[in-house]
């Protein structure tokens, strides 16, 4: 069986991905995370406890992984150090990025964004280690550039929008449905003419699974599923 390493894997997107992979019964699955969120899950999978921002990640460098699905990378420096240790030990790297990596502005609000018609955000040295969510997009964009820098690496970078669906631990989408269902007042932003795009978790999982074995592929894919 081919070996899959899941970085993360027990909260939202990763939990859905691991469930699907278990159903397929085609891969040997290993999870690497801090085991703080639902550590009781996936008893039949190999679990390695560790913090990727520390030397704990060295536990992964002695194995060849056919696939790595990275759901938990937020800091580019850590990613670069890990890849330097993993040269020629990874078959394919699937990185979950975000559309927040794009340089949005007023002129681009109504554009149809393709993978190559809008630049990604720059990232300063200070932002690379910033823990504030304000710089989330900058850090993800820098992670993408680091992946590109490692020419030896076969990679697929997915850029979802706001993800919603089973196991969603945020109220970014279900807040509206809950309030409407309960016939309660709710807050609406004053932007009635603007739209957002969403990514349904089942569709995203399908894309991730297809990304494992696809032969010819691009590097970047926007993975919004509908307005």
C-alpha positions in Angstrom: 0.0 0.0 0.0 1.1 3.5 -0.7 1.9 5.7 2.3 0.0 8.9 3.0 1.1 11.4 5.6 -1.6 13.7 6.8 -0.3 16.9 8.6 -3.3 17.8 10.8 -6.3 15.6 10.1 -8.7 15.6 13.1 -10.7 18.8 13.1 -12.6 19.9 9.9 -11.1 19.5 6.4 -8.6 16.8 7.5 -11.2 14.8 9.4 -13.4 14.6 6.3 -10.3 13.7 4.2 -9.2 10.9 6.5 -12.7 9.4 6.7 -12.8 9.2 2.9 -9.3 7.7 2.6 -10.3 5.1 5.2 -13.4 4.2 3.1 -11.2 3.8 0.0 -9.0 1.3 1.9 -6.2 1.8 -0.6 -3.6 3.6 1.4 -1.5 3.3 4.6 -2.5 6.4 6.5 -0.3 8.2 9.1 -1.5 11.3 11.0 1.0 13.8 12.5 -0.5 16.4 14.8 -0.4 17.7 18.4 -3.3 15.3 19.4 -5.2 18.2 21.0 -8.3 18.0 18.8 -10.3 14.7 18.9 -7.3 12.5 19.7 -9.7 9.6 20.0 -10.4 9.6 16.3 -9.0 7.1 13.8 -7.7 4.4 16.1 -6.7 2.1 13.2 -4.4 4.8 11.6 -0.8 5.3 12.7 -0.5 8.4 14.8 2.6 10.4 15.5 2.3 13.1 18.2 4.2 16.3 17.6 4.3 20.0 17.0 5.4 20.8 13.4 6.9 24.1 14.6 9.5 22.2 16.7 12.0 19.5 16.2 9.1 17.0 16.6 8.8 17.1 12.8 12.1 15.3 12.5 10.1 12.1 13.3 8.8 12.2 9.8 12.1 12.6 7.9 13.2 8.9 8.0 10.4 7.6 5.9 9.6 7.9 2.2 6.0 9.2 1.8 4.2 8.6 -1.4 1.9 11.5 -0.6 1.8 14.2 2.0 -1.4 16.2 2.5 -0.6 19.4 4.3 -3.6 20.9 6.1 -1.9 22.6 9.0 0.9 24.8 7.5 0.7 28.4 8.5 4.4 29.5 8.8 6.7 29.4 5.7 10.0 29.1 7.6 8.9 25.8 9.1 7.8 24.5 5.7 11.1 25.4 4.1 13.1 23.6 6.8 11.0 20.5 6.5 11.3 20.3 2.7 15.0 20.6 2.9 15.2 17.5 5.1 12.7 15.6 2.9 14.3 16.0 -0.6 13.6 12.9 -2.7 11.5 11.4 0.2 8.1 12.6 -1.1 6.2 11.3 -4.1 3.7 14.2 -4.2 2.9 17.1 -1.9 -0.7 18.3 -1.7 -0.8 21.7 0.0 -4.1 23.3 1.1 -3.7 27.0 0.6 -6.4 29.7 0.3 -7.9 32.3 -2.0 -6.8 34.8 0.7 -3.3 34.5 -0.8 -4.4 36.7 -3.7 -3.9 40.5 -3.8 -7.5 41.5 -3.7 -8.5 45.2 -4.2 -11.5 47.2 -5.3 -10.6 46.6 -9.0 -10.6 42.9 -8.6 -13.7 42.5 -6.5 -15.9 41.6 -9.5 -13.3 39.8 -11.6 -13.4 36.1 -12.4 -10.1 35.0 -10.8 -8.1 32.3 -12.5 -5.0 30.7 -11.1 -2.7 33.0 -13.0 -4.5 36.4 -13.6 -4.0 37.8 -10.1 -0.8 38.1 -8.1 -0.4 36.7 -4.7 0.5 38.7 -1.6 4.0 39.6 -0.7 5.2 38.5 2.8 7.7 40.4 4.9 10.2 38.9 7.3 8.0 40.0 10.2 4.9 38.6 8.7 6.5 35.2 8.2 6.4 34.6 11.9 3.4 36.7 12.8 0.7 34.8 14.7 -2.1 37.2 13.8 -4.8 36.0 11.4 -4.5 39.4 9.6 -1.4 38.0 7.9 -2.8 34.6 7.2 -3.0 35.3 3.4 0.5 36.6 3.3 1.9 33.6 5.0 0.0 31.1 2.9 1.3 33.0 -0.3 4.8 32.7 1.0 4.3 28.9 1.6 3.3 28.6 -2.0 6.5 30.3 -3.2 8.6 28.0 -1.0 6.9 24.9 -2.6 7.7 26.3 -6.0 11.3 26.9 -5.0 11.8 23.2 -4.4 12.0 22.1 -8.0 12.4 18.4 -7.2 9.0 18.3 -5.6 5.9 17.2 -7.4 3.2 19.4 -5.8 -0.4 20.4 -6.2 -1.6 23.6 -4.4 -5.3 24.0 -3.8 -6.9 27.4 -3.0 -10.3 26.9 -1.5 -12.6 29.8 -0.5 -14.7 29.7 2.8 -15.1 26.0 3.4 -18.3 24.7 5.0 -19.9 21.4 5.6 -19.7 18.4 8.0 -17.6 19.0 11.1 -17.3 22.8 10.5 -16.2 24.1 13.9 -16.8 27.8 12.9 -20.0 29.7 12.5 -19.0 31.4 9.3 -21.8 29.8 7.3 -24.1 27.9 9.6 -24.7 31.0 11.7 -27.1 32.2 9.0 -28.9 28.9 8.6 -29.3 28.5 12.4 -30.7 32.0 12.9 -33.1 31.6 10.0 -34.3 28.2 11.2 -34.9 29.6 14.7 -36.6 32.7 13.2 -34.3 34.9 15.1 -32.9 38.3 14.1 -29.4 38.2 12.7 -26.7 40.7 11.6 -26.3 41.4 7.9 -23.3 43.2 6.4 -24.1 46.3 4.4 -22.9 45.0 1.0 -26.1 43.7 -0.6 -24.5 43.8 -4.1 -21.4 41.8 -3.3 -21.0 38.1 -3.5 -18.7 35.6 -1.9 -17.7 32.2 -3.2 -17.9 29.0 -1.1 -16.2 25.6 -1.1 -18.3 22.7 0.0 -16.3 20.2 2.1 -17.4 17.1 0.1 -16.3 18.7 -3.1 -13.0 19.7 -1.6 -12.4 16.2 -0.3 -13.1 14.8 -3.8 -10.6 17.2 -5.3 -7.9 16.3 -2.7 -8.5 12.5 -3.3 -8.3 13.0 -7.1 -5.1 15.0 -6.6 -3.4 11.9 -5.2 -3.2 9.8 -8.4 -3.8 12.2 -11.3 -0.9 11.8 -13.8 -0.8 15.1 -15.6 -1.7 18.2 -13.5 -1.2 21.8 -13.0 0.4 23.2 -9.8 -2.4 25.6 -8.8 -6.1 25.0 -8.6 -8.8 27.4 -7.3 -11.2 25.2 -5.5 -14.3 27.3 -5.1 -17.4 25.2 -5.8 -20.2 27.8 -6.1 -21.4 31.4 -5.3 
